[in-house]
């Protein structure tokens, strides 16, 4: 038992030194990148240092008895599961809709071009410095167009 404890202390000491060395190395990388090449690599090193970059274990498909399947067996199991979902019998009861209130139809959509006041309201709600939508036009550029009108 004494041998186990002494070996355990030695292993713990070596692991602690290795972790301290890894942390010092990453801190050195962060400081070098911040002052020389930019913040991108520094943020990657900080993320590594935070320990939140751990990989998730891969998910697997299990057989009916709980054993993991791989390759074609897993594909067959998933295909069988979805085929079972698609072959569900329809309900045999019929719903009686008499006396029910129908759902209100959608209100009509205005297809007229927006007024200048509506455009100004929409632009005032946009955040500056960001490109909104698929066009990628910043709010400042749109505001410049509104002030010309």
C-alpha positions, -999 to 999 in steps of 0.1 A, spaced: 0 0 0 29 24 8 43 17 -27 10 26 -43 8 59 -24 43 69 -33 37 61 -70 4 79 -69 20 110 -54 48 109 -81 22 105 -109 1 133 -95 32 156 -93 42 148 -129 7 154 -142 5 187 -123 39 198 -138 28 189 -173 -5 208 -169 13 239 -156 38 237 -185 9 234 -210 -9 265 -194 24 285 -195 29 276 -231 -6 286 -241 -3 319 -221 29 326 -240 12 320 -273 -17 343 -263 7 372 -254 28 367 -285 -2 367 -308 -18 397 -292 12 419 -297 24 406 -331 0 388 -355 -35 398 -343 -62 385 -320 -75 355 -340 -49 329 -329 -49 344 -294 -86 338 -290 -81 302 -302 -55 297 -276 -77 312 -249 -105 288 -260 -81 259 -257 -71 271 -223 -107 274 -210 -112 237 -216 -145 242 -234 -131 226 -266 -136 190 -256 -150 168 -283 -184 152 -278 -184 114 -279 -198 101 -312 -233 89 -311 -241 54 -321 -271 33 -332 -280 5 -309 -296 -28 -318 -328 -40 -301 -308 -58 -274 -287 -26 -267 -255 -35 -285 -239 -8 -307 -242 -13 -345 -219 0 -372 -219 6 -409 -246 -11 -429 -263 -27 -399 -268 7 -383 -282 21 -416 -306 -9 -418 -317 -3 -382 -324 34 -388 -342 27 -421 -364 1 -404 -372 26 -376 -384 53 -401 -403 28 -422 -421 18 -391 -430 55 -385 -443 58 -421 -465 27 -419 -486 37 -390 -523 30 -394 -546 60 -398 -570 67 -369 -603 49 -372 -624 75 -355 -638 104 -375 -638 139 -360 -672 156 -360 -666 192 -371 -702 204 -370 -707 235 -350 -670 244 -350 -658 279 -358 -635 280 -388 -601 296 -384 -600 332 -395 -582 337 -429 -549 356 -431 -553 393 -433 -546 408 -467 -510 417 -475 -503 453 -486 -484 451 -519 -480 489 -522 -444 502 -519 -435 515 -484 -438 551 -476 -408 572 -466 -421 574 -430 -423 535 -429 -387 533 -443 -375 557 -416 -391 537 -389 -376 505 -402 -342 521 -404 -344 535 -369 -348 499 -356 -317 487 -374 -284 484 -355 -256 505 -369 -224 488 -380 -241 456 -391 -252 444 -425 -288 431 -423 -303 406 -447 -290 389 -478 -281 422 -495 -255 431 -469 -262 468 -471 -252 486 -438 -278 507 -421 -256 538 -424 -257 535 -462 -295 532 -462 -298 562 -439 -276 582 -463 -301 574 -491 -331 584 -469 -316 618 -462 -312 625 -499 -350 621 -504 
